[in-house]
């Protein structure tokens, strides 16, 4: 499979400022849509509004998305099965 076929298309879907009981106060909910072939992932990153400026919202959410997928890839490494 060519490298281009393995890449995800990642789109910023939405940014909303909401109240989040789990995180305490107001948060920015940043949603990404990640697609590759028949694999589709909708990822929501919540950021405390006190942590970032308005200009930092998207770059910070992108960084958090990266960290989450690195952890997910490591956690599921043993799940890899090669087609027979």
N, C-alpha and C positions, 0 to 999 in steps of 0.2 A: 504494500500500500504506500503510495506517495505521501510525502510529508504534508502537502497541501490538503489531502483528504483526511488527515488525522487532526487538523486544526479545528478548534471550535470557533464559531462565530459568536462573539460576545457583544451584546447590545445593552445599553443602559435603558431600562424600561421606565423607571419612575423614581422620583425623589419626593418624599412627603415628610413634613414635620408633624410628629404625633406625640401623644403622651404614652409612655410605656411603663406600666407598673413594675415589670420585671427589672428594668434598668433604673428605675427611680423617677427621673424627671422627663423632660421633653427629649425626644430623639429624632434624628433624621433616619427614616427608613429608605434605603436605597435598594432598588430591585434590579437585578440583572437577568437577562434571558441568554442562556448558553446553549447553542445547538451544534450538533455534528451528526450528519446523517439521521439515523432514527433515534439518537440520544438527545433528549431535551431536558435541561435543568433550569428551574426558576430559583434564583438565590436571592434571599433578602438579607441585607447587612444593616444592622441597627447601630447607630453611632450617637453617643451622648452629645447633645448640642454644645456642651461646655468644652468639649475636647477639640473641636475644629472650628475654623472660620468658614464663612460661606464659600470662599474660593478653594478650601481644602476638602470639601465634602466628597466630591467624586474621586480625587486621587487617593484619599484615605480609604474610601470604600473599596476601590480597586485593590489597594494593598491588603485590606482585610479579606477580600475575595481570594487573592493569591494565597495568603496564609492558610485559609480554610481548605483550599484545594490541595495544597502541599500536604497538609495533615491528612486529608481524606485519601489521597493517593498512597501515602505511607501506610495508613491503617488498612487499606484494602489490597495491598500488594499481593498478599497470599491468595487472593481470589482470582488471580489471572489464570485463564485457561486458554491454551492455544487450540484453534480449530483442528480437528482430526484429519 
